Amino acid sequence: MSDSSRRKQYVKKMLISFFILFCFCLSNETACAQEENNDNQELVNKIEELEKRLNELTEESRARRKLEITEQEKQEKEKEVLEAVSREYTLDPKHSFSLDYTFNYEYTPSETITSQLIIDRTADHTIEHRISTSYSVLDNLAVSSDLPFVYRYNQLGTDEEKDETDIGDISFGMAVQPYKSKAGQVAMTLNLGAKLPTGRSPFKINPETELSTGSGIYSFSATASFSKQIDPVVAFWNLGYTYTMDATGLDYRVAENYILEKVETGDQISFGGGLAYSLSYKVSVNTSFSYSYTYSNSYFYQNALQAFESGDQVSASMSMGMGWRASQKTTLSFRLGYSLTGSGLSLTFRAPFTFVL
């Protein structure tokens, strides 16, 4: 074989070798690329799965936040629920002015002087329109006043029919919140009040033809009101004491030979409590119990050898109410009460309005 033939044969073998090596490398690269593509696809699938799970967690978090409320929102919700119970449990922010209108119908025993020279009990009806104002001097201090207009009637449709329309006993008060409470903690409000005998006194009327619209005495009261949010309800309770001043300087003829000169009035201890529950953003319901114990009154007459005692008196009642949030500034409340110590009942409607000055 010639050198030229050997060179051609060698070149041919070299080309075949290079071609085989190229094919091997190409197939290996294709396999690596395929493997890399598989790895990339698996990574993409994992990323997509993580993104899907992240989106699910985000939606769950958003839904959970919608159900949860902040501590401030809890306090505001508690205040709205208690506004439907009584304003004694809540205080408005500094420089807030509140104007309340309260309508109250009450069927209850009334006080009249009788021939037995003591206080007697007879059925009576009272309709009262009360205008109340309150101003928050500080966030934890407020002053208030109450002006009642009273209409009382008895035995309508009979020969002994009586009715009376006059102003009632005006009262002034002050409410203090000793410490700032947080949601879930017990909130306490201290209330101090004074009542003036501006209404028609029962010791200065003719019981045969007139009815009284006031108590005829000065009185001072101190009440501690408490509340606590216990999801999903709000518990509230109070304890109070009322000191009454004696009625002196009287010259009231009860019988032919008996002139009432002085009445030593008994003080009163009271307590109560209840539960309130928010049915929705606008509607809440509540139920409460109240109890009071009044010490005996002593009546002193000019020609009597001894004082006449009325005896201690106990009263208790249950009530059910509903609150409806009519707007951001007012929550209308309705309440029906029934006496547990007699046949008395009451119906109350209250419309408070609050303005920030």
SULHUZI-V935692 format. One record per backbone hydrogen bond with DSSP energy under -1.0 kcal/mol. NH is the residue of the N-H (numbers start at 0). CO is the residue of the C=O. If there is no record, write none. Layout:
nh->{NH:NH}
co->{CO:CO}
This chain:
nh->{5:6:7:8:9:10:11:12:13:14:15:16:17:18:19:20:21:22:23:24:25:26:27:28:29:30:31:32:33:34:35:36:37:38:39:40:41:42:43:44:45:46:47:48:49:50:51:52:53:54:55:56:57:58:59:60:61:62:63:64:65:66:67:73:74:75:76:77:78:79:80:81:82:84:85:88:94:95:96:97:98:99:100:101:102:103:104:105:106:107:109:113:116:119:124:125:126:127:128:129:130:131:132:133:134:135:136:137:141:142:143:144:145:146:148:149:150:151:152:153:157:160:161:163:165:167:170:171:172:173:174:175:176:184:186:188:189:190:191:192:193:194:195:197:203:208:209:212:213:218:219:220:221:222:223:224:225:226:227:229:232:233:234:235:236:237:238:239:240:241:242:244:246:249:251:253:254:259:260:261:262:263:267:268:269:270:271:272:273:274:275:276:278:279:283:284:285:286:287:288:289:290:291:292:293:294:297:298:299:301:307:309:312:314:316:317:318:319:320:321:322:323:324:325:326:331:332:333:334:335:336:337:338:339:344:345:346:347:348:349:350:352:354:356}
co->{1:2:3:4:5:6:7:8:9:10:11:12:13:14:15:16:17:18:19:20:21:22:23:24:25:26:27:28:29:30:31:32:33:34:35:36:37:38:39:40:41:42:43:44:45:46:47:48:49:50:51:52:53:54:55:56:57:58:59:60:61:62:63:69:70:71:72:73:74:75:76:77:78:81:81:85:135:92:354:133:352:131:350:129:348:127:346:125:344:123:121:117:113:111:152:105:150:103:148:101:146:99:144:97:142:95:140:140:174:134:172:132:170:130:128:165:126:163:124:161:154:157:153:151:149:147:145:193:143:191:141:189:139:181:226:224:175:222:173:220:171:218:169:195:200:205:205:199:199:194:242:192:240:190:238:188:236:186:234:232:229:275:227:273:225:271:223:269:221:267:219:217:262:260:259:257:257:251:299:299:246:297:241:292:239:290:237:288:235:286:233:284:282:282:322:276:320:274:318:272:316:270:314:268:312:266:263:307:261:258:298:296:293:291:289:337:287:335:285:333:283:331:281:323:329:323:349:321:347:319:345:317:343:315:106:336:104:334:102:332:100:98:96:94}
